[in-house]
Amino acid sequence: MTAQSTHPLRRLRSRVTNHPVVKAHVLDRYRKVTIRRDIPGPPTEGVTSVDEAQDVLLMCSGYLTRFHLQTYVQELAFAHELAAHERRFAMTDDPGVVFEKNVAWFLPGAFVGPRLWDYSRQAYEFALGLESQGNRAFCSSEEARYWENKAHMHRMLEAAGVPTPRTVLIDRENRGRVAFDIEPVLIKQEHSAGSAGLHHFDTAEEAQAFVAAYPLRPAETLVMQELVRGATRDMRLTMAGSNAIEGATYWRIKSPEALASHTWTPTATKYNSRVVHGEIPDAAVARVADYLKRLNVRTAGVDLMWIDDDVSKDPVVLEFSPYYQPNPPKPTRYDHWTYKQYKQRSYAKDGYLAGQYRVFRAIAATLLDQELF
């Protein structure tokens, strides 16, 4: 060991830079600097104080222990569109000073802490708190209730007459009376996303045994749902008001390996599904716009499937959420990457985050054009 390596200042510097909190802050600064190559920083034009503004952008990206970059990209996109639409607005990270304003806020994945089991309720109550201060929130508390709350979502879809695959909600009260007569079948946990909490069973007996052994929490609901017959792909239809956002609407198509496998997998990109933008059925856009109007939801990522992949027929709604991470088109320069690899290399030049910024701006522009904020 050299004298240089044992110098006390060198040892102290090593301990400091390897501290997890310090490393996180250094990494956050690196991330911000890196995305500035493709994404402009916060605007100055049109920005004013909270007291003088009617529109406020609440910067939620920095609320977590770890800075949430995708939310920051969404906030930047919305801020730039507010400026482009000549709307004077304020930017703040302090919700306690915002009263009687139009407030836009975007939800990081792990928004609240400490995180309860029903974390979707914590996000809902935050939005409700904003509204109790006289604010008009986007997303509203009622819109926020749909975020990773599958039981509430399916109750509302049924009440609004929106077609879904056959769905049965299971709780402590009815667990012993539910007829298990769907197969193959999916069991979905209530608060989950991104294929987490998703269980596939070939037979109804297997599903029934799983539910019988599952430790249902107080007020927890499991979602039992039939698979869509003959479907090998689904569409993420991203809507802003009555319009589809083409750059954020795409098909997820199962890979040949997934189709040949005896093990069922969803269409998520982490299972190497192919992402194809375009070819949006016009009838689907009109129908989903009507569904969201019935549900009083201004923007959402809506997952659709068609029986036997027949887009000439009406689709069924699998799920939707007012908070979503859109998959932008992959530049041709990255044709040699799978979409999964493209997402993993999000800091590449003109990479995934830069693409998200562009589609988030299209979403924000469409919402503002329709005066939905």
Buried (B, 14 or more C-beta within 10 A) or exposed (E): EEEEEEEEEEEEEEEEEEEEEEEEEEEBEEBBEBBEEBBEEBBEEBBEEBEEBEBBBBBBBBBBEEBBBBBBBBBBBBBBBBBBBEBBBBBBEEBEBBBEBBBBBBBBBEBBEEEEEBBBBBBBBBBBBBBEBEBBBBBBBBBBBBBBBBBBBBBBBEEBEBEBBEBBBBBEEEBEEBEBEBBBBBBBBBBBBEBEBBBBBEEBEBBBEBBEEBEBEEEBBBBBBBBBEEBBBBBBBBBBBBBBBBBBBBBBBBBEEBEEEEEEBBBBBEBBBBBBBEEBBEEBBEBBBEBBEBBEBBBBBBBBBBBEBEBEEBBBBBBBBBBBBBBBBBBEEBEEBBBBBBBBEBBBEBBBBBBBBBBBBBBBBBBBEEEEB
